[in-house]
Amino acid sequence: MPVPISGEKTPNRIFIPVLALAYSATNISNIIISLLAVDMAKTFLGSSSGVSIGFTSQLNTINSTATVAFAIILSALSIRISKYKPLFLVGIIFVLISAAGSFLSSSLLSLQIFYAIEGAGSIIVWIMATTIIGNVLPPEKKAKAISYLISMGAVTSLVTIFLVGYVTSAGGWKESFLVLVVPFSALALMVTLFALPSELEKDNFSQKKPGINGFRKILSNKSVIACLAVELLTVAPGQIAIFSIAFYRTRFALPVEWATAIIEIATSIFIIAPLISGRMVNRVGAKRLTILNLSLVAGCQLILFFMPNIYAAVTVDMLMVIFGTATIPAFVYLKLEQVPNNRGAMMSLNSLFSNIGSAIVPAIGGATLVLTFGRYEALGIVFGVMGFIAVVVLAFLVKDTTKE
């Protein structure tokens, strides 16, 4: 079993900001790709037609594929290694290489390759950051630390949304990678290299059963399997924005500017809600708080597309974002404590299931709209039912090991 770390051995206060800085660096490229897909299509394909945008959109597919691949690799690697700081640094280096390569890319293919490297770096940083938090901090501080990561990442995303337009107007879309991502990720690399406490390199998990035996131990745990199933079923709130914005624009003729404002409000919620939730975990309990928030999210999903006007719909949507982001610190903490001896492998598997869900959910949503001839109400029912199934699985099959 892992050795408990006393309050006296808790790392100094710079520990969490260092992790948060590195995690934030992984958010910038995704914003740039999302906002400037049209500009990239014009540069490499000569037009911004639907076909060109279709090709450009494959950047996200390739990025997700790389994320899944490295989640699988880290699942095995995390069981065998005892030093996580070097892997954390590798993740940041991947993000830096990706940004520099994206700036220098001369074709859509090269941009796709470098953006795939970003996906690998991002997943390494997230898994290592949460694993280090799980291994080093005392129980009462873990959820708060996770909330800081989420909030700092949201702040960076929001600032990036405002800066990308100015940078692109001044120099072009490639300069966004050079001006925004390269300096930020280079700073994160240097700060992590010199400021991350050396004691974090010592992991507390047992290595008596490395390799395949470690996997068997993890996957034979029914509570772990239930957690992974819940992760798969609860990706929908994050993906529903794809459909909700389209719903607003087609059903209520919402202007593009308003749609952008909604996205900015949702991003701002990511800054505040996790911080509040992270402070409630110790009082309410990780499992209980997760069940409460996921139930509210599922309810919002169920009724969102039945709203009669844009104001009611956006209100329900933002409530869903609030409850969804408030779920993150509690649920991550709950998952970290499922297999204390193999937290790295657990978080790697969790990321794997999350990305699989991110690929499946849009397909389910798209298929639902096609089969129901564009009935968004049916989409809400499907996603809502998925959410409530996740709540049932969580309530009856997931063990609250944070209380042990």
N, C-alpha and C positions, 0 to 999 in steps of 0.2 A: 504493500500500500504506500501511497505517497506520504512523504513526511510533512506534517502540517508546518506552515511557516508562521511564526509568531509575529506580533505587531512590530517588535523591535527589529526584525529582519526584513520588513517590508522595504522595497526600494524607495529611493528618495522621490520627491514630487516631480522631477523631470521625466521619470519613467513613462507615465501615461502620455504626456505631450509628445514625446518622441515617437511612440507607437501611433498616435493620432496623426502626427505630421506625415508619416510614411503612408498611412492608410489614405489620407486626403489626397496625396499625390496620385493615387491610382484612380481617382474619380474624374480627373480633368479631361483625359483623352476621350472618355465616353461621351461627355457633354459636347466636345468639339465635333465628334463624328455625327452625333445626333442632329446638331444644329446646322452643320455645313455639308450634309450629304449632297445637296443640289450643286454646290460649288465644286465638289470633288467630281461629280458626274460631268460637269461642263469641262473641267480640266482634262480628264482622261478619256472621256467618251464623246466630247464635243457637243453634248446637248443635255438638257434636263428633262427629257421625255420620261414617260412611265417606265419604258424598258431600261433606260440608262439608270434611273433611280433603283430599279429592281436589281441591277447588277451591283450598284454601290451598296445597297442594303445588305448584300452578302458579307460585308465587313463584320456586321454583328454576328452573323452565323458562324463565320470562321473564328471570331474572337471567343464565342461561346464554346466552340469545339475545342479550342486550345485550353479553355478553362476546365472543361470536363476531363480532358486528357491529363492535365497536371493535377487535378483533384485525385484521379486514380493513382498517379505516380506517388503523390504525397501520402496517400493512404498507406501505401507500403513503406515508403521511406520514413514516415514519422514513427513507425514502430521500431525501426532499427537504429535511429540516431539518438544521441543524447545531448546534442548541442543545436539549439534552434536559432541562435543569433546569426550564424553564417547563412542559413537558408533565408532568413528574413532579409539580409543584405542582398542576396541573389535576386529576390523578388523585386527590390527597389531598382537594382541594376537593369533588370529586364524592362521595367517601365521607362527608365532613362534611355536605353538602347532603342526601344520602340518609338519614343518621341523624336529622337535624333533621326532615326531611319524614316519616319513618316515625313519629316521636313525635307529630307533628301530624296524621297521616293520619286521615281521618274515614270512609273506606270501604276495602274490600279492593282496589278498583281503584287508589286513590291510593297504597296501600301497595305494590302491584305496580309502579307507575310509579317510586316512589322506590327500591325495591329493585333495579330495573333500572339505575338510575343508579349504585348501589353496584357492580353487576357491571362497568359501564364503568370506574369509578374503580379497582377492584381490578386489572383487567387492565392498565390504563395504568401503575399503580405497579409491578407485577411486571415488565413488559416494560422499562420505563425503568430500574428498579433493576439488573436483570441486564445491560442494555446498557451502563450507566454503568460497572459493574464490569468488563465486557469491554473497554471502551475505555480505562480509566484505569489499572487495576492491572497490574503485571507478571505474567507467566504463573504463577509459583510461588505467587501469592497469590489467584488468582481462585477456585479451588475452595473454599478456606477461607472466603473472603468469602461465597460462596453458601451454605455450610453455616451461617454465622451468621444469614443471613436466615431459613432454614428453621427453625432451632432457636428463634430469637426469636419467630417466628410461632407455633410450637407451644406455647411458654411462655404466650403471650398467650391462646391457645385454651384451654389447661388452666385458667388462672386464671378465664377467662370462664365455663367450665363450672361452677365452684364458686360464682361470684358471682351468676350469673343467678337462681338460686333465691331468694337472699336479697333481691335487688332487686325481683323480681317479687312476692314475698310482702309486701314493704313498700309497694309502690306500684302494681303492675300491670306487664304485659308491655311497655307503651309506655315506661315509665320505664327499662327496660333500655337502650334506645337513647339516652335522655337522659343517664343516669348513666354508662354504660360507653363508648359509641361517641363521642358528641359531645366530651367532654373529651379523650379519647385522640387522636382525629383532629385536634382543634384544636391540641393540643400538638405533634403530628407536623408539622402545617402550619407553625407558628411556628418550630420547630427547623430544619426543612428550609429555610425562607425565609432565616433568618439564619445558620445554621451550615454549610450545605452549601457546600463550597469553590467559589469562583467559577470556578476553572480547569476544573471539570467541565462547564461550558457549552461548552467547545470540544471538538467531536467530531473523531475522527481519520479518519473514513471519507472516501473520495474522492467527489466529486460530479460527476465528469466524465460520468456516465451516469445522470442522474436519471430518475424516472418509470418508464414502461413498460420502458425499456431496463434499468433496475436490476432489475426483476422478472425479465426474461428471463435476465439473467446469473445470478440466484439459482436460478431454476427449471430452468436448463439444466445445473446442477451435479448429477451423479448421486449424489454423496455426500450432498448436501442432501436430495434426494428420499428417499433411503434413511433419513436421520435422521427425516424427517417421518413416514415409514411406520412406523418403530419406535415413535415417539411415539404414533401411532394404535393400535398393537397392544399397547402396554404401559400403557394407562390402566386395564385390568381390575383390577390389584391395589388401586387406590384405590377402585374401585366395588364390589369383591367384598364389602365390609362390609355392603352392602345385603342380600346373600344369606346371608352367613355368620351374621349375627345371627338372621335368620329360621330358618336351619338349626339353630342351637343351641336356639332356643325350641321349635321343632316336633319335632325329633328327640330332644332330650335334656331337654325341659321346663325350660329354663333360666329362672330368674326375671328379671324386668325389672331388678332391682337389680344382678344379676350382669352382665347385658348392659351396663349403664351402666359398671360397673367395668372391663369389657374395653375399652370405648371409651376410658376414661381411661388405661389402661395403654398402649394403642396410641398415644395422643396423647403420653404421656411418652416413648415410644420415638423419636418425631419430634424430641425435644429432643436426645437423646444420639447416635443413630446417624449423623446427618449430620455432626456435629462430628468423630466418629472417622473417617468416610469422607473428609471434606475434607482431613484430614491424611495420608491414605494415597495420594491421587491422584498427588502428585509422585513417590512411590516406586514405585508399581505401574504407573502410566500410566492416563490417563482412559478410553481405549477398553477396555483389558484389565480394569479394575476394573468398568466398566459391564457387560461381557459376563459376568463372574463373578457379579455380583449378580443380573442379570436371569435367568441360568440357574438360580440357586437359587430365585428368586421363581417361575419357571415350574414348577419341581419341586414347590414347596409348593402351588401352585394345583392341580396335577395330583392330589395325594394328599389334600388337605384334607378333602374331603367323603367320603372313604373311611374316615376315622378312626372307630374303634369306640366311643369314649367322649368325653365333653366335655373331659377333661383333655388327651388326645392332640390333639384338634381345635384347642383354644385354643393349645396349644404350637406346632403347625404354623402357625396363623394369625399368632401373634406373631413367629415366625421370618420369615414372609413380610413382615410389616411392617418388621422390622429390615433385611432385605436390600433391600426396596423403597425405604425412606427413605435407605439408604446409597447407593443408585444416583444419587440426585438431584444432589449436587454434581458428581460425575464426568460425568454425562450432560449437564448444563447447560453445563459447561465445554467439553465436546466439541462441543456445538452452537454455542456462542458463537464458536468458532474455525473453523467451517466456511467462513464468508464474512466475514473480518475487516473488509472495507470496508463491509459492510451488516449489522452485528450487530442493529440495531434491527428491520430488516425480517425478519431470520431469526427472532428471538425472537417477533415478532408472528405469523408464519406458524406457528411451533411452537405457540403458544397457541391459534391457530385449530384446528389439527389435534387438539390435546389436548381442546378442548371438543367438537369433533365426536365424538371417541372417547368422551367422557363421556356423550354423548347416545346413541350407538350401542350401547355395551357393555351398559347395563341392558336395552335392547331385545333384544339377542342372548341375554342371560341369561334374561329372561322368556320368550322364545320357546322356548328350550331346555327350560325347566321345563314349559311347556305341552305341547310335543310329546312329552316323555318321561314325562308324567303325574307330575310332581313329583320326578323322579330327580335329586337334587343331584349324584350321582356323574357324571352326564353333563355337568352344568354345569362341574365341575372339569376334566373332560377337554377341553371346548371351550376354556376359558380357558387351561389348561396348554399346549395345542397352539398357541394364539395367541402365548403367551409364547415358546415355543421357535422359532416362525417368526421372531419379532422378533430373537431371538439370532442366528439364521442370517443374516438380512439385515444386522444390525449387524456381524457378523464378516467378511462377505465384500464388502459394498457400501459401508460407511461408512469414509471415510478418516480416519486419526488425524492431523489437522492440528495438534494440540497439540504435536507433536514437531518441527514445522518451524520 
